[in-house]
Amino acid sequence: MTGSTARPWRDAWQDALYGPDGFYRRPEGPAGHFTTSTQGPLGVVFAEAIATLADREGCDLVVDVGAGRGELLGQLAVLRPDLRLMGVDIVDRPADLPDAVDWLVSPGGPSLPAELKGLVGALVVAHEWLDVVPCTIAEVDRDDVLREVLVDSGGVESLGGPVTGWELDWVNRWWGDRGPGDRLEIGDTRDDAWEDLVGRVDQGTLVAIDYAQAGHGGQSEDTFTAYRNGVQTAAVPDGSCDLTAHVMIDSLVHDDAIHQADVLRRLGIRATTPDHALSLADPAAYLRGLIRASAVTELADPRGLGAFVWAIVRVPGN
Ligand SMILES: C[S@@+](CC[C@H](N)C(=O)[O-])C[C@H]1O[C@@H](n2cnc3c(N)ncnc32)[C@H](O)[C@@H]1O
């Protein structure tokens, strides 16, 4: 099916996720379509990791940017009622959030709310935010010219003009080798969005946690794709599916970039199987221990969630 006039994927992607009928405004929220580390038993351990990091960084406020429906904040409110908590997402404050959690409504994609500024003593967490910040999709044509990919509302693609200027500079600096037929994701919009967020912290620590593009000297790959109801699907910018592409962590401003498996180890979060004797003394605690150990194993799996990268920035303040 062909639809409206073709336009850059970057613009169609922004409207499809954050426009009036955007995917992320749907009542079921992201958790209705895919599982992340913030949900269920994984979320309990993930919240423990974030709280431990907040303590190590001397932060008493956790700000969750791209908070979904507040899944991580809900876990933190139970685990650590002493922490101040704030969520930022494009929808109104979810009704079932604990009273202690503050909430800011954001425009979405690369734009953040004006009120989000001057943060002090804050650990700012952006878990799977940057991969849904739209960026330019480009393709190398038969003559080896890198062109912007356009799309119509039915998802039919065509090639637009050559990529030039700072976008081409970004590709030459960060992307690996390319040749005819290759598709690229030009992550400068993510770099800018992240830098904007860093600029809103007067003192504290920021961590972007996401699927990483190869970077680190490896070969970058085409990762732009779509998900609907947990299943990978054709990318159509009609608000019916998530649209995502891995994040080039190397190009983000950062002090450290560490795989999640190593972060968990450094934070002392280990998959310790509870002592079998506990199964008789306190079966419920034994079961909780088993569930926790299995969640830690999944979060640290180097072929799965453990390969996520935590890009960390520290803002020392004056
Ligand atoms: C992939 S979901 C991740 C949700 C949650 N962090 C998790 O890991 O379960 C991305 C979230 O980022 C939100 N988002 C996108 N752009 C945003 C922005 N500029 N400000 C705040 N939230 C944003 C979306 O609305 C969506 O809830």
The ligand as a MOL file (V3000), in Angstrom:
LIG
                    3D

  0  0  0     0  0            999 V3000
M  V30 BEGIN CTAB
M  V30 COUNTS 27 29 0 0 0
M  V30 BEGIN ATOM
M  V30 1 C 11.2540 1.9500 25.1110 0
M  V30 2 S 10.2520 2.8210 26.2220 0 CHG=1
M  V30 3 C 11.1400 2.5600 27.7390 0
M  V30 4 C 10.2880 2.7420 28.9680 0
M  V30 5 C 11.0260 2.4660 30.2980 0
M  V30 6 N 12.1750 3.3220 30.4600 0
M  V30 7 C 11.4480 1.0340 30.3750 0
M  V30 8 O 12.6320 0.7700 30.1910 0
M  V30 9 O 10.5990 0.1700 30.5980 0 CHG=-1
M  V30 10 C 10.6940 4.4930 25.8260 0
M  V30 11 C 9.9580 5.5290 26.6260 0
M  V30 12 O 10.5680 6.8030 26.3810 0
M  V30 13 C 9.5480 7.7620 26.3410 0
M  V30 14 N 10.0710 8.9880 25.7190 0
M  V30 15 C 10.4490 9.1860 24.4410 0
M  V30 16 N 10.9030 10.4390 24.2680 0
M  V30 17 C 10.8080 11.0610 25.4660 0
M  V30 18 C 11.1210 12.3580 25.9300 0
M  V30 19 N 11.6510 13.2980 25.1270 0
M  V30 20 N 10.8920 12.6550 27.2200 0
M  V30 21 C 10.3810 11.7160 28.0520 0
M  V30 22 N 10.0530 10.4660 27.6720 0
M  V30 23 C 10.2830 10.1370 26.3980 0
M  V30 24 C 8.4370 7.0610 25.5760 0
M  V30 25 O 7.2090 7.7200 25.7110 0
M  V30 26 C 8.4910 5.6810 26.2250 0
M  V30 27 O 7.6770 5.5940 27.3660 0
M  V30 END ATOM
M  V30 BEGIN BOND
M  V30 1 1 1 2
M  V30 2 1 2 3
M  V30 3 1 2 10
M  V30 4 1 3 4
M  V30 5 1 4 5
M  V30 6 1 5 6
M  V30 7 1 5 7
M  V30 8 2 7 8
M  V30 9 1 7 9
M  V30 10 1 10 11
M  V30 11 1 11 12
M  V30 12 1 11 26
M  V30 13 1 12 13
M  V30 14 1 13 14
M  V30 15 1 13 24
M  V30 16 1 14 15
M  V30 17 1 14 23
M  V30 18 2 15 16
M  V30 19 1 16 17
M  V30 20 1 17 18
M  V30 21 2 17 23
M  V30 22 1 18 19
M  V30 23 2 18 20
M  V30 24 1 20 21
M  V30 25 2 21 22
M  V30 26 1 22 23
M  V30 27 1 24 25
M  V30 28 1 24 26
M  V30 29 1 26 27
M  V30 END BOND
M  V30 END CTAB
M  END
